[in-house]
Amino acid sequence: MWFDPTCPWAWMTSRWLLEVEKVRDVTVRFSVMSLSVLNEGRDLPEDYRALMDRAWAPVRVVAAAARDHGEEILAPLYTELGTRIHPGGRGDDLPAVIEESLAALDLPAGLARYAESDELDEVLRASTKEATDRVGDDVGTPVVQVGDVAFFGPVVSPAPKGEKAGRLFDGCVLVAGTPGFFELKRSRDVGPIFD
């Protein structure tokens, strides 16, 4: 699963996939996908542009942590950041969220310096390109790959638990295995429900 730590929909999908791990023989592998990178050069409404400018900080820190401490740090660091940003409602307090999340995992506080550094932006561009190469560039996060097929989503709220999570995954496996299947979509009528 490719995620941006600031995306509430990626957060919901990640919580669903962690539930899937409990009920199916599946191991989730997390990778970063930067919405800031994805939206570079696009004409965006002012409020969304401000959000994309702020979104660089956590994804840069996550990329630095993965580089220095291995990809296995992605899931726990994403959980720490996401819990504070999404259900915690602290998306406007990113410096403190980053500091607390690093401390919770005994990661070096110095990783926080990457929030304001473009040193790893090429890594983020490469990881984002890896996701869009699989699914196309007219998407955002989350991107999920099942076998050889990747897709945007599922976008789900609230995240299913237990066997309901497993059944949704079974459906994703089914559509991923259907040659020529491309899209299922309907308009959202609720926001993220963090339960």
Contact map, one row per residue, 1 for C-alpha under 8 A:
111000000000010000000000000111100000000000000000000000000000000000000000000000000000000000000000000000000000000000000000000000000000000000000111100000000000000000000000000000000000000000000000000
111100000000000000000000000001111000000000000000000000000000000000000000000000000000000000000000000000000000000000000000000000000010000000001111000000000000000000000000000000000000000000000000000
111110100110000000000000000001111100000000000000000000000000000000000000000000000000000000000000000000000000000000000000000000000000000000001110000000000000000000000000000000000000000000000000000
011111100100000000000000000000011110000000000000000000000010000000000000000000000000000000000000000000000000000000000000000000000000000000001100000000000000000000000000000000000000000000000000000
001111110110000000000000000000000000000000000000000000100110000000000000000001001100000000000000000000000000000000000000000000000000000000000000000000000000000000000000000000000000000000000000000
000111110000000000000000000000000000000000000000000000100100000000000000000000000100110000100000000000000000000000000000000000000000000000000000000000000000000000000000000000000000000000000000000
001111111110000000000000000000000000000000000000000000000000000000000000000000000000000000000000000000000000000000000000000000000000000000001000000000000000000000000000000000000000000000000000000
000011111111000000000000000000000000000000000000000000000000000000000000000000000000010000000000000000000000000000000000000000000000000000000000000000000000000000000000000000000000000000000001000
000000111111100000000000000000000000000000000000000000000000000000000000000000000000000000000000000000000000000000000000000000000000000000001100000000000011000000000000000000000000000000000001000
001110111111110000000000000000000000000000000000000000000000000000000000000000000000000000000000000000000000000000000000000000000000000000001100000000001010000000000000000000000000000000000000000
001010111111111000000000000000000000000000000000000000000000000000000000000000000100010000000000000000000000000000000000000000000000000000000000000000000000000000000000000000000000000000000000000
000000011111111100000000000000000000000000000000000000000000000000000000000000000000000000000000000000000000000000000000000000000000000000000000000000000011111000000000000000000000000000000001010
000000001111111110000000000000000000000000000000000000000000000000000000000000000000000000000000000000000000000000000000000000000000000000000100000000001111001000000000000000000000000000000000000
100000000111111111000000000000000000000000000000000000000000000000000000000000000000000000000000000000000000000000000000000000000000000000000000000000000000000000000000000000000000000000000000000
000000000011111111100000000000000000000000000000000000000000000000000000000000000000000000000000000000000000000000000000000000000000000000000000000000000000001000000000000000000000000000000000000
000000000001111111110000000000000000000000000000000000000000000000000000000000000000000000000000000000000000000000000000000000000000000000000000000000000000001110001000000000000000000000000000000
000000000000111111111000000100000000000000000000000000000000000000000000000000000000000000000000000000000000000000000000000000000000000000000000000000000000000000001000000000000000000000000000000
000000000000011111111100000100000000000000000000000000000000000000000000000000000000000000000000000000000000000000000000000000000000000000000000000000000000000000000000000000000000000000000000000
000000000000001111111110000000000000000000000000000000000000000000000000000000000000000000000000000000000000000000000000000000000000000000000000000000000000000111001100000000000000000000000000000
000000000000000111111111010000000000000000000000000000000000000000000000000000000000000000000000000000000000000000000000000000000000000000000000000000000000000011001100100000000000000000000000000
000000000000000011111111111100000000000000000000000000000000000000000000000000000000000000000000000000000000000000000000000000000000000000000000000000000000000000000000000000000000000000000000000
000000000000000001111111100000000000000000000000000000000000000000000000000000000000000000000000000000000000000000000000000000000000000000000000000000000000000001000000000000000000000000000000000
000000000000000000111111100000000000000000000000000000000000000000000000000000000000000000000000000000000000000000000000000000000000000000000000000000000000000001101100000000000000000000000000000
000000000000000000011111110000000000000000000000000000000000000000000000000000000000000000000000000000000000000000000000000000000000000000000000000000000000000000000100000000000000000000000000000
000000000000000000001111111000000000000000000000000000000000000000000000000000000000000000000000000000000000000000000000000000000000000000000000000000000000000000000000000000000000000000000000000
000000000000000000011001111100000000000000000000000000000000000000000000000000000000000000000000000000000000000000000000000000000000000000000000000000000000000000000000000000000000000000000000000
000000000000000000001000111110000000000000000000000000000000000000000000000000000000000000000000000000000000000000000000000000000000000000000000000000000000000000000000000000000000000000000000000
100000000000000011001000011111000000000000000000000000000000000000000000000000000000000000000000000000000000000000000000000000000000000000000000000000000000000000000000000000000000000000000000000
100000000000000000000000001111100000000000000000000000000000000000000000000000000000000000000000000000000000000000000000000000000000000000000000000000000000000000000000000000000000000000000000000
111000000000000000000000000111110000000000000000000000000000000000000010011000000000000000000000000000000000000000000000000000000000000000000000000000000000000000000000000000000000000000000000000
111000000000000000000000000011111000000000000000000000000000000000000010010000000000000000000000000000000000000000000000000000100000000000000000000000000000000000000000000000000000000000000000000
011100000000000000000000000001111100000000000000000000000010011000000000000000000000000000000000000000000000000000000000000100110000000000000000000000000000000000000000000000000000000000000000000
011100000000000000000000000000111110000000000000000000000010000000000000000000000000000000000000000000000000000000000000000110110010000000001000000000000000000000000000000000000000000000000000000
001100000000000000000000000000011111110000000000000000110010000000000000000000000000000000000000000000000000000000000000000110010000000000000000000000000000000000000000000000000000000000000000000
000100000000000000000000000000001111111000000000000100100000000000000000000000000000000000000000000000000000000000000000000000000000000000011000000000000000000000000000000000000000000000000000000
000000000000000000000000000000000111111100000000000110110000000000000000000000000000000000000000000000000000000000000000000000000000000000000000000000000000000000000000000000000000000000000000000
000000000000000000000000000000000111111100000000000000000000000000000000000000000000000000000000000000000000000000000000000110010000000000000000000000000000000000000000000000000000000000000000000
000000000000000000000000000000000111111100000000000000000000000000000000000000000000000000000000000000000000000000000000000000010000000000010000000000000000000000000000000000000000000000000000000
000000000000000000000000000000000011111111000000000100000000000000000000000000000000000000000000000000000000000000000000000000000000000000000000000000000000000000000000000000000000000000000000000
000000000000000000000000000000000001111111000000000000000000000000000000000000000000000000000000000000000000000000000000000000000000000000000000000000000000000000000000000000000000000000000000000
000000000000000000000000000000000000001111100000000000000000000000000000000000000000000000000000000000000000000000000000000000000000000000000000000000000000000000000000000000000000000000000000000
000000000000000000000000000000000000001111110000000000000000000000000000000000000000000000000000000000000000000000000000000000000000000000000000000000000000000000000000000000000000000000000000000
000000000000000000000000000000000000000011111000000000000000000000000000000000000000000000000000000000000000000000000000000000000000000000000000000000000000000000000000000000000000000000000000000
000000000000000000000000000000000000000001111101100000000000000000000000000000000000000000000000000000000000000000000000000000000000000000000000000000000000000000000000000000000000000000000000000
000000000000000000000000000000000000000000111111100000000000000000000000000000000000000000000000000000000000000000000000000000000000000000000000000000000000000000000000000000000000000000000000000
000000000000000000000000000000000000000000011111110000000000000000000000000000000000000000000000000000000000000000000000000000000000000000000000000000000000000000000000000000000000000000000000000
000000000000000000000000000000000000000000001111111000000000000000000000000000000000000000000000000000000000000000000000000000000000000000000000000000000000000000000000000000000000000000000000000
000000000000000000000000000000000000000000011111111100000000000000000000000000000000000000000000000000000000000000000000000000000000000000000000000000000000000000000000000000000000000000000000000
000000000000000000000000000000000000000000011111111110000000000000000000000000000000000000000000000000000000000000000000000000000000000000000000000000000000000000000000000000000000000000000000000
000000000000000000000000000000000000000000000111111111000000000000000000000000000000000000000000000000000000000000000000000000000000000000000000000000000000000000000000000000000000000000000000000
000000000000000000000000000000000000000000000011111111100000000000000000000000000000000000000000000000000000000000000000000000000000000000000000000000000000000000000000000000000000000000000000000
000000000000000000000000000000000011001000000001111111110000000000000000000000000000000000000000000000000000000000000000000000000000000000000000000000000000000000000000000000000000000000000000000
000000000000000000000000000000000001000000000000111111110000000000000000000000000000000000000000000000000000000000000000000000000000000000000000000000000000000000000000000000000000000000000000000
000000000000000000000000000000000000000000000000011111111000000000000000000000000000000000000000000000000000000000000000000000000000000000000000000000000000000000000000000000000000000000000000000
000011000000000000000000000000000111000000000000001111111110000000000000000000000000000000000000000000000000000000000000000000000000000000000000000000000000000000000000000000000000000000000000000
000000000000000000000000000000000101000000000000000111111111000000000000000000000000000000000000000000000000000000110000000000000000000000000000000000000000000000000000000000000000000000000000000
000000000000000000000000000000000000000000000000000001111111100000000000000000000000000000000100000000000000000001110000000000000000000000000000000000000000000000000000000000000000000000000000000
000011000000000000000000000000000000000000000000000000111111110000000000000000001000000000000100010000000000000000100000000000000000000000000000000000000000000000000000000000000000000000000000000
000110000000000000000000000000011100000000000000000000111111111000000000000000000000000000000000000000000000000000100000000100000000000000000000000000000000000000000000000000000000000000000000000
000000000000000000000000000000000000000000000000000000011111111100000000000000000000000000000000000000000000000001101101100100000000000000000000000000000000000000000000000000000000000000000000000
000000000000000000000000000000000000000000000000000000001111111110000000000000000000000000000000010000000000001111100000000000000000000000000000000000000000000000000000000000000000000000000000000
000000000000000000000000000000010000000000000000000000000111111111000000010011000000000000000000000000000000000000000000000000000000000000000000000000000000000000000000000000000000000000000000000
000000000000000000000000000000010000000000000000000000000011111111100000000000000000000000000000000000000000000000000001001100000000000000000000000000000000000000000000000000000000000000000000000
000000000000000000000000000000000000000000000000000000000001111111110000000000000000000000000000000000000000001001000001000000000000000000000000000000000000000000000000000000000000000000000000000
000000000000000000000000000000000000000000000000000000000000111111111100110000000000000000000000000000000000001000000000000000000000000000000000000000000000000000000000000000000000000000000000000
000000000000000000000000000000000000000000000000000000000000011111111111110000000000000000000000000000000000000000000000000000000000000000000000000000000000000000000000000000000000000000000000000
000000000000000000000000000000000000000000000000000000000000001111111110000000000000000000000000000000000000000000000000000000000000000000000000000000000000000000000000000000000000000000000000000
000000000000000000000000000000000000000000000000000000000000000111111100000000000000000000000000000000000000000000000000000000000000000000000000000000000000000000000000000000000000000000000000000
000000000000000000000000000000000000000000000000000000000000000011111111100000000000000000000000000000000000000000000000000000000000000000000000000000000000000000000000000000000000000000000000000
000000000000000000000000000000000000000000000000000000000000000011111111110000000000000000000000000000000000000000000000000000000000000000000000000000000000000000000000000000000000000000000000000
000000000000000000000000000001100000000000000000000000000000000001101111110000000000000000000000000000000000000000000000000000000000000000000000000000000000000000000000000000000000000000000000000
000000000000000000000000000000000000000000000000000000000000000001001111111100000000000000000000000000000000000000000000000000000000000000000000000000000000000000000000000000000000000000000000000
000000000000000000000000000000000000000000000000000000000000000011001111111110000000000000000000000000000000000000000000000000000000000000000000000000000000000000000000000000000000000000000000000
000000000000000000000000000001100000000000000000000000000000010011000111111111000000000000000000000000000000000000000000000000000000000000000000000000000000000000000000000000000000000000000000000
000000000000000000000000000001000000000000000000000000000000000000000001111111100000000000000000000000000000000000000000000000000000000000000000000000000000000000000000000000000000000000000000000
000000000000000000000000000000000000000000000000000000000000000000000001111111110000000000000000000000001000000000000000000000000000000000000000000000000000000000000000000000000000000000000000000
000000000000000000000000000000000000000000000000000000000000010000000000111111111000000000000000000011001000000000000000000000000000000000000000000000000000000000000000000000000000000000000000000
000010000000000000000000000000000000000000000000000000000000010000000000011111111100000000000000000000000000000000000000000000000000000000000000000000000000000000000000000000000000000000000000000
000000000000000000000000000000000000000000000000000000000000000000000000001111111110000000000000000000000000000000000000000000000000000000000000000000000000000000000000000000000000000000000000000
000000000000000000000000000000000000000000000000000000000000000000000000000111111111000000000000000010010000000000000000000000000000000000000000000000000000000000000000000000000000000000000000000
000010000000000000000000000000000000000000000000000000000100000000000000000011111111100000000000110010000000000000000000000000000000000000000000000000000000000000000000000000000000000000000000000
000011000010000000000000000000000000000000000000000000000000000000000000000001111111111000000000000000000000000000000000000000000000000000000000000000000000000000000000000000000000000000000000000
000000000000000000000000000000000000000000000000000000000000000000000000000000111111111100000000000000000000000000000000000000000000000000000000000000000000000000000000000000000000000000000000000
000000000000000000000000000000000000000000000000000000000000000000000000000000011111111111100000100000000000000000000000000000000000000000000000000000000000000000000000000000000000000000000000000
000001000000000000000000000000000000000000000000000000000000000000000000000000001111111111100100100000000000000000000000000000000000000000000000000000000000000000000000000000000000000000000000000
000001010010000000000000000000000000000000000000000000000000000000000000000000000111111111100000000000000000000000000000000000000000000000000000000000000000000000000000000000000000000000000000010
000000000000000000000000000000000000000000000000000000000000000000000000000000000111111110000000000000000000000000000000000000000000000000000000000000000000000000000000000000000000000000000000011
000000000000000000000000000000000000000000000000000000000000000000000000000000000011111111000000000000000000000000000000000000000000000000000000000000000000000000000000000000000000000000000000000
000000000000000000000000000000000000000000000000000000000000000000000000000000000001111111100000000000000000000000000000000000000000000000000000000000000000000000000000000000000000000000000000000
000000000000000000000000000000000000000000000000000000000000000000000000000000000001110111111100100000000000000000000000000000000000000000000000000000000000000000000000000000000000000000000000000
000001000000000000000000000000000000000000000000000000000000000000000000000000000001110011111100000000000000000000000000000000000000000000000000000000000000000000000000000000000000000000000000000
000000000000000000000000000000000000000000000000000000000000000000000000000000000000000001111100000000000000000000000000000000000000000000000000000000000000000000000000000000000000000000000000000
000000000000000000000000000000000000000000000000000000000000000000000000000000000000000001111111100000000000000000000000000000000000000000000000000000000000000000000000000000000000000000000000000
000000000000000000000000000000000000000000000000000000001100000000000000000000000000100001111111110000000000000000000000000000000000000000000000000000000000000000000000000000000000000000000000000
000000000000000000000000000000000000000000000000000000000000000000000000000000000000000000001111111000000000000100000000000000000000000000000000000000000000000000000000000000000000000000000000000
000000000000000000000000000000000000000000000000000000000000000000000000000000000000000000001111111100000000000000000000000000000000000000000000000000000000000000000000000000000000000000000000000
000000000000000000000000000000000000000000000000000000000000000000000000000000001001100001001111111110000000000000000000000000000000000000000000000000000000000000000000000000000000000000000000000
000000000000000000000000000000000000000000000000000000000100100000000000000000001000000000000111111111000000000100000000000000000000000000000000000000000000000000000000000000000000000000000000000
000000000000000000000000000000000000000000000000000000000000000000000000000000000000000000000011111111100000100100000000000000000000000000000000000000000000000000000000000000000000000000000000000
000000000000000000000000000000000000000000000000000000000000000000000000000000000000000000000001111111110000000000000000000000000000000000000000000000000000000000000000000000000000000000000000000
000000000000000000000000000000000000000000000000000000000000000000000000000010011000000000000000111111111000000000000000000000000000000000000000000000000000000000000000000000000000000000000000000
000000000000000000000000000000000000000000000000000000000000000000000000000010000000000000000000011111111111101100000000000000000000000000000000000000000000000000000000000000000000000000000000000
000000000000000000000000000000000000000000000000000000000000000000000000000000000000000000000000001111111111100000000000000000000000000000000000000000000000000000000000000000000000000000000000000
000000000000000000000000000000000000000000000000000000000000000000000000000000010000000000000000000111111110000000000000000000000000000000000000000000000000000000000000000000000000000000000000000
000000000000000000000000000000000000000000000000000000000000000000000000000110000000000000000000000011111110000000000000000000000000000000000000000000000000000000000000000000000000000000000000000
000000000000000000000000000000000000000000000000000000000000000000000000000000000000000000000000000001111111000000000000000000000000000000000000000000000000000000000000000000000000000000000000000
000000000000000000000000000000000000000000000000000000000000000000000000000000000000000000000000000001111111101000000000000000000000000000000000000000000000000000000000000000000000000000000000000
000000000000000000000000000000000000000000000000000000000000000000000000000000000000000000000000000001100111111000000000000000000000000000000000000000000000000000000000000000000000000000000000000
000000000000000000000000000000000000000000000000000000000000000000000000000000000000000000000000001001100011111100000000000000000000000000000000000000000000000000000000000000000000000000000000000
000000000000000000000000000000000000000000000000000000000000000000000000000000000000000000000000000000000001111110000000000000000000000000000000000000000000000000000000000000000000000000000000000
000000000000000000000000000000000000000000000000000000000000100110000000000000000000000000000000000001000011111111000000000000000000000000000000000000000000000000000000000000000000000000000000000
000000000000000000000000000000000000000000000000000000000000100000000000000000000000000000000010011001000000111111100000000000000000000000000000000000000000000000000000000000000000000000000000000
000000000000000000000000000000000000000000000000000000000000100000000000000000000000000000000000000000000000011111111000000000000000000000000000000000000000000000000000000000000000000000000000000
000000000000000000000000000000000000000000000000000000001001100100000000000000000000000000000000000000000000001111111111000000000000000000000000000000000000000000000000000000000000000000000000000
000000000000000000000000000000000000000000000000000000011111100000000000000000000000000000000000000000000000000111111000000000000000000000000000000000000000000000000000000000000000000000000000000
000000000000000000000000000000000000000000000000000000011000000000000000000000000000000000000000000000000000000011111100000000000000000000000000000000000000000000000000000000000000000000000000000
000000000000000000000000000000000000000000000000000000000001000000000000000000000000000000000000000000000000000011111111000000000000000000000000000000000000000000000000000000000000000000000000000
000000000000000000000000000000000000000000000000000000000001000000000000000000000000000000000000000000000000000001011111100000000000000000000000000000000000000000000000000000000000000000000000000
000000000000000000000000000000000000000000000000000000000000000000000000000000000000000000000000000000000000000001001111110000000000000000000000000000000000000000000000000000000000000000000000000
000000000000000000000000000000000000000000000000000000000001001100000000000000000000000000000000000000000000000001001111111100000000000000000000000000000000000000000000000000000000000000000000000
000000000000000000000000000000000000000000000000000000000001000000000000000000000000000000000000000000000000000000000111111110000000000000000000000000000000000000000000000000000000000000000000000
000000000000000000000000000000000000000000000000000000000000000000000000000000000000000000000000000000000000000000000011111111000000000000000000000000000000000000000000000000000000000000000000000
000000000000000000000000000000000000000000000000000000000000001000000000000000000000000000000000000000000000000000000001111111100000000000000000000000000000000000000000000000000000000000000000000
000000000000000000000000000000011100100000000000000000000011001000000000000000000000000000000000000000000000000000000001111111110000000000000000000000000000000000000000000000000000000000000000000
000000000000000000000000000000001100100000000000000000000000000000000000000000000000000000000000000000000000000000000000111111111000000000000000000000000000000000000000000000000000000000000000000
000000000000000000000000000000000000000000000000000000000000000000000000000000000000000000000000000000000000000000000000011111111100000000000000000000000000000000000000000000000000000000000000000
000000000000000000000000000000111000000000000000000000000000000000000000000000000000000000000000000000000000000000000000001111111110000000000000000000000000000000000000000000000000000000000000000
000000000000000000000000000000011100110000000000000000000000000000000000000000000000000000000000000000000000000000000000000111111111000000000000000000000000000000000000000000000000000000000000000
000000000000000000000000000000000000000000000000000000000000000000000000000000000000000000000000000000000000000000000000000011111111100000000000000000000000000000000000000000000000000000000000000
000000000000000000000000000000000000000000000000000000000000000000000000000000000000000000000000000000000000000000000000000001111111110000000000000000000000000000000000000000000000000000000000000
010000000000000000000000000000001000000000000000000000000000000000000000000000000000000000000000000000000000000000000000000000111111111100000010000000000000000000000000000000000000000000000000000
000000000000000000000000000000000000000000000000000000000000000000000000000000000000000000000000000000000000000000000000000000011111111110100000000000000000000000000000000000000000000000000000000
000000000000000000000000000000000000000000000000000000000000000000000000000000000000000000000000000000000000000000000000000000001111111110000000000000000000000000000000000000000000000000000000000
000000000000000000000000000000000000000000000000000000000000000000000000000000000000000000000000000000000000000000000000000000000111111100000000000011100000000000000000000000000000000000000000000
000000000000000000000000000000000000000000000000000000000000000000000000000000000000000000000000000000000000000000000000000000000011111110100010000001110000000000000000000000000000000000000000000
000000000000000000000000000000000000000000000000000000000000000000000000000000000000000000000000000000000000000000000000000000000011111111100000000000000000000000000000000000000000000000000000000
000000000000000000000000000000000000000000000000000000000000000000000000000000000000000000000000000000000000000000000000000000000001101111110000000000000000000000000000000000000000000000000000000
000000000000000000000000000000000000000000000000000000000000000000000000000000000000000000000000000000000000000000000000000000000000000111110000000000000000000000000000000000000000000000000000000
000000000000000000000000000000000000000000000000000000000000000000000000000000000000000000000000000000000000000000000000000000000001001111111000000000010000000000000000000000000000000000000000000
000000000000000000000000000000000010010000000000000000000000000000000000000000000000000000000000000000000000000000000000000000000000000011111110000000010000000000000000000000000000000000000000000
011100101100000000000000000000001010000000000000000000000000000000000000000000000000000000000000000000000000000000000000000000000000000000111110000000011000000000000000000000000000000000000000000
111100001100100000000000000000000000000000000000000000000000000000000000000000000000000000000000000000000000000000000000000000000000000000011111000000011110000000000000000000000000000000000000000
111000000000000000000000000000000000000000000000000000000000000000000000000000000000000000000000000000000000000000000000000000000010001000011111100001111000000000000000000000000000000000000000000
110000000000000000000000000000000000000000000000000000000000000000000000000000000000000000000000000000000000000000000000000000000000000000000111110001111100000000000000000000000000000000000000000
100000000000000000000000000000000000000000000000000000000000000000000000000000000000000000000000000000000000000000000000000000000000000000000011111111100000000000000000000000000000000000000000000
000000000000000000000000000000000000000000000000000000000000000000000000000000000000000000000000000000000000000000000000000000000000000000000001111111000000000000000000000110010000000000000000000
000000000000000000000000000000000000000000000000000000000000000000000000000000000000000000000000000000000000000000000000000000000000000000000000111111000000000000000000000000010000000000000000000
000000000000000000000000000000000000000000000000000000000000000000000000000000000000000000000000000000000000000000000000000000000000000000000000111111000000000000000000000000000000000000000000000
000000000000000000000000000000000000000000000000000000000000000000000000000000000000000000000000000000000000000000000000000000000000010000000000111111100000000000000000000000011000000000000000000
000000000000000000000000000000000000000000000000000000000000000000000000000000000000000000000000000000000000000000000000000000000000011000000011111111110000000000000000000000010000000000000000000
000000000000000000000000000000000000000000000000000000000000000000000000000000000000000000000000000000000000000000000000000000000000011000000011100011111100000000000000000000000000000000000000000
000000000000000000000000000000000000000000000000000000000000000000000000000000000000000000000000000000000000000000000000000000000000001000111111000001111110000000000000000000000000000000000000000
000000000100100000000000000000000000000000000000000000000000000000000000000000000000000000000000000000000000000000000000000000000000000000001111000000111111000000000000000000000000000000000000000
000000000000100000000000000000000000000000000000000000000000000000000000000000000000000000000000000000000000000000000000000000000000000000000101000000111111000000000000000000000000000000000000000
000000001101100000000000000000000000000000000000000000000000000000000000000000000000000000000000000000000000000000000000000000000000000000000100000000011111100000000000000000000000000000000000000
000000001001100000000000000000000000000000000000000000000000000000000000000000000000000000000000000000000000000000000000000000000000000000000000000000001111111000000000000000000000000000000001000
000000000001000000000000000000000000000000000000000000000000000000000000000000000000000000000000000000000000000000000000000000000000000000000000000000000011111100000000000000000000000000000111110
000000000001000000000000000000000000000000000000000000000000000000000000000000000000000000000000000000000000000000000000000000000000000000000000000000000001111100000000000000000000000000000001111
000000000001101100000000000000000000000000000000000000000000000000000000000000000000000000000000000000000000000000000000000000000000000000000000000000000001111110001000000000000000000000000000110
000000000000000100100000000000000000000000000000000000000000000000000000000000000000000000000000000000000000000000000000000000000000000000000000000000000000111111011001000000000000000000000000000
000000000000000100110000000000000000000000000000000000000000000000000000000000000000000000000000000000000000000000000000000000000000000000000000000000000000001111111000000000000000000000000000000
000000000000000000110110000000000000000000000000000000000000000000000000000000000000000000000000000000000000000000000000000000000000000000000000000000000000000111111100000000000000000000000000000
000000000000000000000010000000000000000000000000000000000000000000000000000000000000000000000000000000000000000000000000000000000000000000000000000000000000000011111110000000000000000000000000000
000000000000000000000000000000000000000000000000000000000000000000000000000000000000000000000000000000000000000000000000000000000000000000000000000000000000000111111111000000000000000000000000000
000000000000000110110010000000000000000000000000000000000000000000000000000000000000000000000000000000000000000000000000000000000000000000000000000000000000001111111111100000000000000000000000000
000000000000000000110011000000000000000000000000000000000000000000000000000000000000000000000000000000000000000000000000000000000000000000000000000000000000000001111111110000000000000000000000000
000000000000000000000000000000000000000000000000000000000000000000000000000000000000000000000000000000000000000000000000000000000000000000000000000000000000000000111111111000000000000000000000000
000000000000000000000000000000000000000000000000000000000000000000000000000000000000000000000000000000000000000000000000000000000000000000000000000000000000000100011111111100000000000000000000000
000000000000000000010000000000000000000000000000000000000000000000000000000000000000000000000000000000000000000000000000000000000000000000000000000000000000000000001111111110000000000000000000000
000000000000000000000000000000000000000000000000000000000000000000000000000000000000000000000000000000000000000000000000000000000000000000000000000000000000000000000111111111000000000000000000000
000000000000000000000000000000000000000000000000000000000000000000000000000000000000000000000000000000000000000000000000000000000000000000000000000000000000000000000011111111100000000000000000000
000000000000000000000000000000000000000000000000000000000000000000000000000000000000000000000000000000000000000000000000000000000000000000000000010000000000000000000001111111110000000000000000000
000000000000000000000000000000000000000000000000000000000000000000000000000000000000000000000000000000000000000000000000000000000000000000000000010000000000000000000000111111111000000000000000000
000000000000000000000000000000000000000000000000000000000000000000000000000000000000000000000000000000000000000000000000000000000000000000000000000000000000000000000000011111111100000000000000000
000000000000000000000000000000000000000000000000000000000000000000000000000000000000000000000000000000000000000000000000000000000000000000000000000000000000000000000000001111111100100000000000000
000000000000000000000000000000000000000000000000000000000000000000000000000000000000000000000000000000000000000000000000000000000000000000000000011011000000000000000000000111111110100000000000000
000000000000000000000000000000000000000000000000000000000000000000000000000000000000000000000000000000000000000000000000000000000000000000000000000010000000000000000000000011111110000000000000000
000000000000000000000000000000000000000000000000000000000000000000000000000000000000000000000000000000000000000000000000000000000000000000000000000000000000000000000000000001111111100000000000000
000000000000000000000000000000000000000000000000000000000000000000000000000000000000000000000000000000000000000000000000000000000000000000000000000000000000000000000000000000011111100000000000000
000000000000000000000000000000000000000000000000000000000000000000000000000000000000000000000000000000000000000000000000000000000000000000000000000000000000000000000000000000000111110000000000000
000000000000000000000000000000000000000000000000000000000000000000000000000000000000000000000000000000000000000000000000000000000000000000000000000000000000000000000000000000110111111000000000000
000000000000000000000000000000000000000000000000000000000000000000000000000000000000000000000000000000000000000000000000000000000000000000000000000000000000000000000000000000000001111100000000000
000000000000000000000000000000000000000000000000000000000000000000000000000000000000000000000000000000000000000000000000000000000000000000000000000000000000000000000000000000000000111110000000000
000000000000000000000000000000000000000000000000000000000000000000000000000000000000000000000000000000000000000000000000000000000000000000000000000000000000000000000000000000000000011111000000000
000000000000000000000000000000000000000000000000000000000000000000000000000000000000000000000000000000000000000000000000000000000000000000000000000000000000000000000000000000000000001111100000000
000000000000000000000000000000000000000000000000000000000000000000000000000000000000000000000000000000000000000000000000000000000000000000000000000000000000000000000000000000000000000111110000000
000000000000000000000000000000000000000000000000000000000000000000000000000000000000000000000000000000000000000000000000000000000000000000000000000000000000000000000000000000000000000011111000000
000000000000000000000000000000000000000000000000000000000000000000000000000000000000000000000000000000000000000000000000000000000000000000000000000000000000000000000000000000000000000001111110000
000000000000000000000000000000000000000000000000000000000000000000000000000000000000000000000000000000000000000000000000000000000000000000000000000000000000000000000000000000000000000000111110000
000000000000000000000000000000000000000000000000000000000000000000000000000000000000000000000000000000000000000000000000000000000000000000000000000000000000100000000000000000000000000000011111100
000000000000000000000000000000000000000000000000000000000000000000000000000000000000000000000000000000000000000000000000000000000000000000000000000000000000100000000000000000000000000000011111100
000000011001000000000000000000000000000000000000000000000000000000000000000000000000000000000000000000000000000000000000000000000000000000000000000000000001110000000000000000000000000000000111110
000000000000000000000000000000000000000000000000000000000000000000000000000000000000000000000000000000000000000000000000000000000000000000000000000000000000111000000000000000000000000000000111111
000000000001000000000000000000000000000000000000000000000000000000000000000000000000011000000000000000000000000000000000000000000000000000000000000000000000111000000000000000000000000000000001111
000000000000000000000000000000000000000000000000000000000000000000000000000000000000001000000000000000000000000000000000000000000000000000000000000000000000010000000000000000000000000000000000111
